[in-house]
Amino acid sequence: MDISYLSEIHIDREGDLPLYAQLRDALRDLILSKFEPGDPFYSDSSLMEHLPVSQITVRRALAELTRDGFVSRRAGAGSVVASTVAAERARIASKGQRLLSRTARPLRPMSLYRGVGIHTISVISNSVDSEAVLAMTEALRDAIDGRGFKANILIDRSAAESYGRIALPPSEEAVILFRSEQETVLLNDALSGRGYKTVAIDMVPRGYPGAAVQTDPVAAMEIGVEHLTSLGHERITLVVNEPIVTQNVLDKVEAFEELGRRKGFADTFRAVIVPPPFGNSYSAAYDIMPAVWDEVAAKRPTAIMTVSDPGAWAVAKWLAQQSIGVPQQVSVLGFEDAPSSKFMHPSLSTIAHPIQEIAACAIDILCSAEPPRFEQIPPTLIVRETTGPVSAG
């Protein structure tokens, strides 16, 4: 492939758009103008060699191109350009759906969504396919009911289905968005254009224009790293067992690496990013563990963090199968505090989402007459049995 095409890419480090998004958009334009379906595409290493970007930036940009159908990534065979026709159709369809959503109902003045008269709060939620999502959805329902509003929980296969079920006028209904980053942006744009007040939780990109509340990802890393380093751990690996295509996962990785530099452990703090194709968060962590452990003994981690509890379950299982003691030889720390985590053996130390606080804050924002705001709430460390002092051996 022609490396000279990369000279057409300009990355603006002072710009408002995140670096990964600039790279993603530039590579997409190259695909549509310079490549044919089935052509080999640039590797991670070639992009890092010829562009002023990090591995994290490259991997997130390529992951989003893969997700959107522009690139197909195959283990051991590199990346190839997917059908440009299919990708272009998907892009046009996405824009068309957004336009239709904005014009589906008459626009209403923004002053109507100041909370006066609102009696129903709808939650456009992810499908309840994990303990974390279920716990957050239940916390939202309880908080809405507890404040005297009617809860309307919408759990559909697509955000578009839920969008079509927002039926009351915006003077009577407000909406909590609990979907993917991309869906949240589109839903906020469409709903606010119709006069509805919204607040997003969990998944929002940098620069999100609406109101949002989420767990503070930087505080989460600080809490976890402080716990492990206080126990004497200096060789810590972060297993990124969720797709690095969302801002909060990217923020966790960047915070982890910065903490390593700040503490003087840059050489022994290691972030291991699971490459696509991506299955579920449990199998992603389990399958990457041989690579995590493929180091000389003196460089192997004495502590492993994950970005969700299922990943920590998988890490602990893999270690047990290799007869590696937890926490005697390796400490394991999760992120989520899923209900099942306290029942595994040994019980999982984890960083707990402040789900009740998030739910309460979301409703406060919807009831407020103030402009939309972005809130991050610190999580809580839950110390159980999988973390302990670093082994003297």
C-alpha positions, 0 to 999 in steps of 0.5 A: 500500500502507498505510505505517501497517502499518510502525508495527507493526514494532519493531526491538530493537537490543539484542536477540539476534536480528540486525536483518535477521532481526527485519525479515524475521520482522516483514515475513513476519507482515505479509504473512500478515496484511495482504496478498494475493497479487499486492499491491505490496510495500514498496520498499527505500527506503520501508522505510529511510525509515520504519524505523531500519534500513540498506540492507544490513539491508533487502536481506538481509531482502527477499532471504530473504523472496524465497528463502522464497517470500513476495515476488517481486522483478522487475527494474524492476517492484518487489516483489509479494507471492507466493502466501501459500498456497504460502509458508505451506505451505512454512513448515509443511513446513519445521517438519514436516520438522524435527520428523520429523528429530528424532523419526526415531530414538531420542534418545541421551544427549549423553555418547555423542558425546565422541569415544570410539569414533568411527571414522567422520566423515561430511561432509554437503557441498554439491554440488560445483559450484564449485572452492571447494566441491571444494577444501574437500571434498577437504581434509576427506577428506584430513584425515579419512583422515590422522587415521585415521578413515573418511571418509564424504562425502555429496553429495546434492541435498538435506540431507534425503537426506544426513541419512537416510544417517547410519546408525551410532550416535552413539558411532561416527560424528560429522558435519561440516556443509557446507551452507547456513546454513538447512540447517546449523541444521536438521541440527545441531538434528536430529543433536544431538537424536539424540546426534551430535556435529557441527561446521559449516564456512563457513556459520553464522548469528550465534548458531549454537548448535553448534560451527563453524569458518570463515574469518574474514571480518573478517580477510579484509577487513582483509587485502585493504583493507590490501594495496590501500591500501598500494598507494595506492588510496583509491577501492575498490569491493567487488562483492558477487557472492554473495547477501547472505543469509549471515552471512559475506557480510554480515560482509564488507560491514560490515567493508569499510564500517567499514574505510572509515570508520576510514581516512577513506575513507567517501566513496570506499569503495563496496559494490555489492550485486547485486540479486535475481534472482541467477544465479551469482557470475560473471554477477552480477559481470559484469552489475553492472560497467556500474553500478560504472563509471557514475561520473564519471572522478574517482569511478570505483574504482581498485581492485575487490574481490569476495567470490569468485574467479569474481566477480573473473574476471568483473570482469577480463574486463569491464574488458579488454573496455572496454580498461581495463588491469589492474592499470595502471588498475584493480587487482582482488582476489578472495577464495577462491584457486580453483585456476584463478585462477593460470592466468588472464591476468593471474593473480589476486591473491586472499585464500585460504581456509585450507582445510587449517587449517579441516579440521584444526580441525573434526576437532580439535573433533569429537575434543575432550571440550570444549563446542562452540566457534566458531573463525575462522581468518585467511585468507592474501593471495596477491599475483599480477598483478592488483593494483598501485600506483594509477595516477598518471593 
